[in-house]
Each structure stands twice: as C-alpha cells, then as structure tokens.
C-alpha cells in the first residue's frame, strides 16, 4: 500500500479518514439480509492468502481527508445508491438513462482511483486524481461494463480486485492497462483504463478497447455512454460466482486499436 499518508485527491495531510471499499450504503442495504462476512485478501506480490470474518461490509482504507470523504465523494456515493439500490436489493431490471449511467460511472471511477492508490506505484497520477476531484469526469481512455451475478441462498460472493496488464506484444503501440472489478450481491461493475506506454503516442488518440465478442452476452458496456443513450441491466446471461475471478482477469487477453 502507499506509504505517503496524504489524501489521494487533494494531497492534504490532516484529518485523514477511512474510505469504505464497498461503500457504506451497500453495507446498510444488506444489514437485514446478511449477518456475517468472510473476507479473503490475496497479496498481489506473493499471492499469499489471509482470511478473516466480520459482521459488516465495512472494510476501509485510510487515504482521503475528511473534507473529500464527507463532501464530493459522499455526493458520488449518494447518487450511486439512489440509482443502484433496487438492483442490489431486489435484482430489479433497469434501463439506465444517461444521468444514471453517469452516476454509476463516477462511482466506479472513484472506487478504482482509491484501489489504485493503495498500491506502491499507482497507475493514475496525482494530477489525474485531482482532475477527477475537480470535474467528476471519467478520465480519457476509460471504459466500463456491468454484469449480473447469480447469488446463492446462503453463500453470496463479492469481489474487490485491481490488476494491471499489458496487451499482446503485437499491439502497434505499447500500452498499459488498469482493471478494476467490484461486485456486491448480484451487481458487478468493471472499469478498464488504458494508456500508451510512450506518451508521444497520445498524438494517435487514446487506446480503444474491444471486449471479446463472446462476452457481449454477459458484460454490457455503459461507458462511454452508448450511442442509444441508455444501458439495460442485467445483461442477457448471468455470471456464476465461480467465474467471478475469470471475469476480473478477462482483460489479460485484450484487443486494442
């Protein structure tokens, strides 16, 4: 994790607070239906596994100041809660319009930036995090999808995973990827940010991502906002809990243009 104790978004050193990894509103939604959680942490360096339990979905990382956490970040969480609560609680079928899509996208981007900041060498720069704080716009080169997860009666699985990767060597311009996957109950959100290895390649525009056509039935794109200006959840086919990790790692094999 990052050793410099400053706010990820404004670089303040005072009044640092813990940011909820799964969002506090998700824990409050599920309090009545879930009495115990088992967390599994996998160290990305050596793949060591640590397991522990808890009564609440309240994992936090101390990386943001009180003003950011209780201000604009809270606004993003509240918007996402209003858009997604019926999906998480009731598996409601929803057609999200542009405003709802933006709320989900901002929520996913915020979480991805926090997850990335936990690493020693973040993918996103200090300038990019500050830029998101100031304008709440997703960063260039960002794509996002959502999926539907089949949940069991007793054992339900969530995921909070960040990974980095590079497209195949035959890609015309060298590129790097940051992949963030978040799921709670039946909802899965995935954000992928791509950038050229050589900044001079920005003259060619930002990398364009294309998911494997076989994934079109299980992962629905919602960012950039689709041309039809809406996105329907859930996709045609659900994801089993056993396949969550496979979906999280699917951009190890990616096509870029």
C-alpha positions as MATLAB code, in Angstrom:
seq = 'XXXXXXXXXXXXXXXXXXXXXXXXXXXXXXXXXXXXXXXXXXXXXXXXXXXXXXXXXXXXXXXXXXXXXXXXXXXXXXXXXXXXXXXXXXXXXXXXXXXXXXXXXXXXXXXXXXXXXXXXXXXXXXXXXXXXXXXXXXXXXXXXXXXXXXXXXXXXXXXXXXXXXXXXXXXXXXXXXXXXXXXXXXXXXXXXXXXXXXXXXXXXXXXXXXXXXXXXXXXXXXXXXXXXXXXXXXXXXXXXXXXXXXXXXXXXXXXXX';
ca = [
       0.000    0.000    0.000;
       1.037    3.600   -0.463;
       3.294    4.756    2.365;
       2.767    8.505    1.934;
      -0.073    9.479    4.213;
      -1.716   12.235    2.203;
      -5.198   12.499    0.735;
      -5.345   10.693   -2.595;
      -7.293   13.541   -4.199;
      -6.178   16.847   -2.665;
      -2.819   15.940   -1.060;
      -3.868   17.223    2.371;
      -2.113   15.513    5.293;
      -4.564   16.446    8.059;
      -7.756   14.654    9.122;
      -7.258   11.520    7.027;
     -10.234    9.158    7.180;
     -11.013    5.633    6.014;
     -12.752    5.255    2.657;
     -15.160    2.296    2.509;
     -14.081   -0.153   -0.192;
     -17.623   -1.440   -0.779;
     -19.370    1.838    0.132;
     -21.106    2.344    3.453;
     -24.518    2.486    1.789;
     -24.069   -1.065    0.452;
     -23.432   -2.369    3.969;
     -26.544   -0.586    5.251;
     -28.640   -2.058    2.432;
     -27.528   -5.601    3.211;
     -27.592   -5.432    7.021;
     -31.003   -7.129    7.262;
     -30.196   -9.947    4.820;
     -26.564  -10.702    5.712;
     -25.315  -11.410    9.224;
     -21.695  -12.400    8.609;
     -18.986  -11.789    6.029;
     -15.841  -13.759    5.315;
     -13.116  -11.659    3.709;
     -10.282  -13.110    1.669;
      -7.264  -10.918    0.985;
      -4.809  -12.047   -1.696;
      -1.465  -10.254   -1.712;
      -0.695   -9.277   -5.331;
       3.054   -9.602   -4.715;
       3.342  -13.168   -3.440;
      -0.282  -14.450   -3.791;
      -0.434  -15.178   -0.059;
      -3.987  -15.551    1.291;
      -5.408  -14.103    4.514;
      -8.979  -14.803    5.671;
     -10.993  -13.197    8.446;
     -14.625  -12.542    9.316;
     -16.852   -9.662   10.315;
     -20.465   -8.651   10.865;
     -20.365   -5.742    8.440;
     -19.118   -4.997    4.953;
     -17.021   -2.200    6.402;
     -13.515   -2.584    5.007;
     -11.805    0.813    4.767;
      -8.509    2.275    3.608;
      -7.203    5.439    5.255;
      -6.366    7.516    2.208;
      -8.697   10.522    1.941;
      -9.188   13.646    4.013;
     -12.384   14.377    5.909;
     -13.396   17.186    3.546;
     -13.146   14.985    0.442;
     -14.721   11.946    2.090;
     -17.693   13.824    3.538;
     -18.058   16.200    0.609;
     -17.860   15.407   -3.097;
     -17.082   11.700   -2.549;
     -20.187   11.348   -0.391;
     -22.223   13.036   -3.138;
     -20.996   10.428   -5.652;
     -21.905    7.598   -3.264;
     -25.377    9.006   -2.636;
     -26.076    9.347   -6.364;
     -24.956    5.756   -6.968;
     -27.074    4.496   -4.068;
     -30.212    6.082   -5.489;
     -29.544    4.524   -8.919;
     -28.368    1.057   -7.818;
     -30.166    0.202   -4.562;
     -33.087   -1.626   -6.223;
     -30.667   -3.617   -8.370;
     -28.685   -4.805   -5.335;
     -31.692   -5.397   -3.070;
     -34.263   -6.806   -5.479;
     -32.351   -7.655   -8.649;
     -34.638   -5.190  -10.386;
     -34.415   -4.980  -14.162;
     -33.471   -1.403  -15.025;
     -32.846    0.620  -18.165;
     -30.415    3.332  -17.084;
     -30.637    6.663  -18.876;
     -27.652    8.962  -19.404;
     -27.874   10.609  -15.965;
     -27.976    7.234  -14.199;
     -25.109    5.928  -16.316;
     -23.002    8.929  -15.311;
     -23.723    8.279  -11.631;
     -22.634    4.634  -11.918;
     -19.558    5.602  -13.926;
     -18.419    8.219  -11.385;
     -18.917    5.740   -8.531;
     -16.858    3.093  -10.327;
     -14.125    5.586  -11.241;
     -13.859    6.864   -7.668;
     -13.516    3.322   -6.343;
     -10.922    2.460   -8.981;
      -8.829    5.513   -8.085;
      -8.900    4.567   -4.394;
      -7.989    0.950   -5.133;
      -5.124    2.062   -7.367;
      -3.832    4.478   -4.713;
      -3.418    1.530   -2.335;
      -0.513    0.282   -4.459;
       3.098    1.423   -4.201;
       3.245    2.653   -7.793;
      -0.239    3.872   -8.785;
      -1.341    3.721  -12.409;
      -3.132    7.062  -12.107;
      -1.105   10.167  -11.381;
      -1.661   12.769   -8.666;
      -2.764   15.181  -11.408;
      -5.382   12.709  -12.726;
      -6.829   12.109   -9.257;
      -7.032   15.863   -8.669;
      -8.639   16.298  -12.088;
     -11.373   13.801  -11.188;
     -11.997   15.573   -7.878;
     -12.421   18.906   -9.633;
     -14.666   17.961  -12.560;
     -16.091   14.473  -11.671;
     -15.491   13.389  -15.268;
     -14.124    9.968  -16.141;
     -10.546   10.075  -17.305;
      -9.686    9.691  -21.008;
      -9.027    6.126  -22.135;
     -11.596    4.716  -19.668;
     -14.194    2.045  -20.486;
     -16.714    0.383  -18.167;
     -19.127   -2.576  -18.206;
     -21.632   -4.110  -15.810;
     -22.737   -7.687  -15.331;
     -25.234   -9.726  -13.325;
     -24.072  -12.330  -10.799;
     -26.055  -15.425   -9.787;
     -26.321  -15.362   -5.986;
     -26.889  -18.344   -3.700;
     -29.396  -18.591   -0.886;
     -26.773  -18.718    1.825;
     -23.299  -18.122    0.423;
     -23.000  -14.944   -1.630;
     -19.780  -13.634   -3.073;
     -18.466  -10.139   -3.673;
     -15.244   -9.036   -5.299;
     -12.905   -6.051   -4.989;
      -9.944   -6.509   -7.276;
      -7.453   -4.320   -9.082;
      -4.958   -5.655  -11.602;
      -2.541   -4.284  -14.156;
      -1.640   -5.670  -17.520;
      -0.291   -5.132  -20.994;
      -1.881   -6.089  -24.317;
      -0.164   -8.665  -26.552;
       3.259   -7.708  -27.904;
       1.930   -7.405  -31.456;
      -0.045   -4.300  -30.469;
       1.068   -1.469  -32.762;
       1.819    0.926  -29.879;
       2.911   -0.246  -26.422;
       0.101    0.173  -23.880;
      -0.678   -0.490  -20.234;
      -3.975   -1.320  -18.550;
      -5.521   -0.839  -15.120;
      -8.519   -3.130  -14.484;
     -10.847   -2.606  -11.510;
     -13.620   -5.107  -10.728;
     -16.209   -4.595   -7.971;
     -19.213   -6.749   -7.162;
     -21.794   -6.846   -4.373;
     -24.647   -9.341   -4.346;
     -25.934   -9.591   -7.935;
     -24.210   -6.498   -9.345;
     -20.786   -6.445  -10.979;
     -19.023   -3.288  -12.179;
     -15.784   -3.293  -14.141;
     -13.659   -0.362  -15.257;
     -10.621   -0.542  -17.511;
      -8.267    2.370  -18.108;
      -5.753    2.165  -20.935;
      -2.822    4.369  -21.866;
       0.040    4.238  -24.308;
       3.414    3.368  -22.791;
       5.036    6.176  -24.760;
       3.268    9.486  -24.109;
       4.218   10.617  -27.607;
       1.678    8.084  -28.891;
      -1.096   10.282  -27.473;
      -0.963   12.065  -30.813;
      -2.782    8.974  -32.111;
      -5.570    9.391  -29.538;
      -6.304    7.215  -26.519;
      -6.318    3.399  -26.820;
      -9.662    1.933  -27.859;
     -10.698   -1.246  -26.062;
     -12.822   -4.032  -27.517;
     -14.016   -6.912  -25.375;
     -14.094  -10.443  -26.722;
     -17.385  -10.776  -28.694;
     -18.177  -13.870  -26.606;
     -18.501  -11.564  -23.586;
     -21.247   -9.436  -25.127;
     -23.968  -11.582  -23.576;
     -22.579  -11.303  -20.022;
     -20.996   -7.832  -19.856;
     -22.895   -4.748  -21.015;
     -20.881   -1.599  -21.851;
     -22.047    1.586  -20.150;
     -19.035    3.872  -20.562;
     -18.511    5.678  -22.832;
     -22.280    6.222  -22.832;
     -23.762    4.013  -25.584;
     -24.997    5.686  -28.759;
     -28.581    4.761  -27.897;
     -28.173    6.790  -24.639;
     -29.288    4.005  -22.322;
     -27.991    0.708  -20.922;
     -30.115   -2.183  -19.646;
     -29.261   -4.305  -16.610;
     -28.919   -7.257  -16.307;
     -27.197   -8.459  -19.494;
     -28.583  -11.447  -21.380;
     -26.565  -14.010  -19.427;
     -25.594  -14.097  -15.746;
     -22.173  -14.795  -14.264;
     -21.787  -17.643  -11.784;
     -19.941  -16.940   -8.559;
     -17.314  -19.487   -9.586;
     -16.491  -17.402  -12.658;
     -16.058  -14.004  -10.976;
     -12.276  -14.247  -10.960;
     -12.256  -15.242  -14.623;
     -14.295  -12.152  -15.497;
     -11.996   -9.968  -13.397;
      -8.993  -11.309  -15.328;
     -10.569  -11.254  -18.783;
      -8.521   -8.281  -19.985;
      -5.322  -10.277  -19.836;
      -6.334  -11.074  -23.404;
      -7.428   -7.789  -24.908;
      -7.662   -6.206  -28.322;
      -6.503   -2.611  -28.707;
      -6.605   -0.254  -31.648;
];
